[in-house]
Amino acid sequence: MKKILTIEDDAFLKNIESVKFTRSGFDVATAVTKADIDQSLATGLPDIILLDMMLPDIDGYQILQNLKADQKTKAIPVIVFSNLSNNVDMKKMMTAGAAAFMIKSNFTLDEVVEKIKSLIP
């Protein structure tokens, strides 16, 4: 079973994502803070990461930079899933190594699942 790590601070959205991804056949881990992310990565690497940009103690850009700088995690595809939709944010995240940038209000979770499936074997 493929594992997804969702990094999301909105509890409602995090729960909806978890249910949708589990029903779609994925093992789901969730994180809100940097400590949560570190703990999740220490217990097992995901096949893909769904990353929000706005988090309580660290921003998504810094998380993405950290993931891409670490030999253990740099090959894991990261989908940025955010409501921040300006071109500067998108370009910055894509340049930092994101596999995709999806604006939350523009995509259904079914579309997110399809994108996830297209990025992991």
C-alpha positions in Angstrom: 0.0 0.0 0.0 1.4 3.4 -1.0 1.8 5.9 1.9 0.9 9.6 1.7 2.0 12.2 4.3 -0.4 15.1 4.4 1.0 18.2 6.0 -2.1 20.4 6.7 -3.0 22.6 9.7 -6.8 22.9 9.0 -8.3 20.0 11.0 -11.4 19.8 8.9 -9.5 19.5 5.6 -7.0 17.2 7.1 -9.7 14.8 8.2 -11.5 15.0 4.8 -8.2 14.3 3.0 -7.4 11.3 5.3 -10.8 9.7 4.7 -10.6 10.3 0.9 -7.1 9.0 0.6 -7.7 6.0 2.8 -10.8 5.1 0.8 -8.7 5.5 -2.4 -6.4 2.7 -1.1 -3.6 4.7 0.5 -2.0 4.5 3.9 -2.2 8.0 5.3 0.0 9.8 7.8 -0.8 13.4 8.9 1.3 16.2 10.3 0.7 19.8 11.4 3.9 21.0 12.9 7.6 20.5 12.2 7.9 18.1 15.1 5.0 16.1 13.6 6.7 16.0 10.2 10.0 14.9 11.7 8.3 12.2 13.8 6.4 10.9 10.8 9.5 10.8 8.6 11.4 8.9 11.3 8.8 6.2 11.5 8.8 5.5 7.7 9.1 7.5 4.5 6.0 8.2 2.5 5.7 7.6 -1.3 4.4 11.1 -1.7 3.8 14.3 0.3 0.9 16.7 0.1 2.1 20.0 1.6 0.2 23.1 2.6 2.1 26.3 2.6 0.7 27.9 5.7 1.5 26.1 8.9 1.7 27.2 12.5 5.4 26.9 13.2 7.1 26.7 9.8 6.2 27.6 6.3 5.7 25.2 3.4 8.6 26.6 1.5 11.1 25.9 4.3 9.7 22.3 4.6 10.1 21.8 0.9 13.7 23.1 1.0 14.5 20.8 4.0 12.9 17.7 2.2 14.8 18.4 -1.0 18.1 19.0 0.8 17.9 15.6 2.7 19.3 12.6 0.8 16.6 10.4 2.4 13.7 12.5 1.3 14.8 14.4 -1.8 13.3 11.9 -4.3 9.9 11.9 -2.7 7.4 13.8 -4.9 5.8 16.8 -3.1 2.5 18.2 -4.2 1.9 21.7 -2.8 -1.8 22.0 -2.0 -2.5 25.5 -0.9 -4.9 28.4 -1.2 -2.0 30.8 -1.9 -2.3 31.2 -5.6 -0.1 34.0 -6.7 2.5 33.3 -9.4 5.4 34.2 -7.1 4.5 31.5 -4.6 3.9 28.9 -7.4 7.2 29.6 -9.1 9.1 29.6 -5.8 7.7 26.2 -4.8 8.2 24.7 -8.3 11.8 26.0 -8.5 12.4 24.5 -5.0 11.4 21.1 -6.3 7.7 20.6 -5.9 6.3 18.0 -8.4 3.0 20.0 -8.7 1.2 23.0 -7.3 -2.5 22.7 -6.8 -4.8 25.5 -5.6 -7.2 24.0 -3.1 -10.2 25.9 -4.4 -9.6 24.8 -8.0 -9.4 21.0 -7.5 -11.6 18.3 -6.0 -10.1 15.7 -3.8 -10.8 13.2 -6.7 -8.6 15.3 -8.9 -5.9 15.4 -6.2 -6.1 11.5 -5.9 -5.6 11.3 -9.7 -2.6 13.6 -9.5 -1.1 11.6 -6.7 -1.6 8.3 -8.7 0.1 10.0 -11.7 3.2 10.9 -9.6 3.8 7.6 -7.8 4.3 4.2 -9.5 
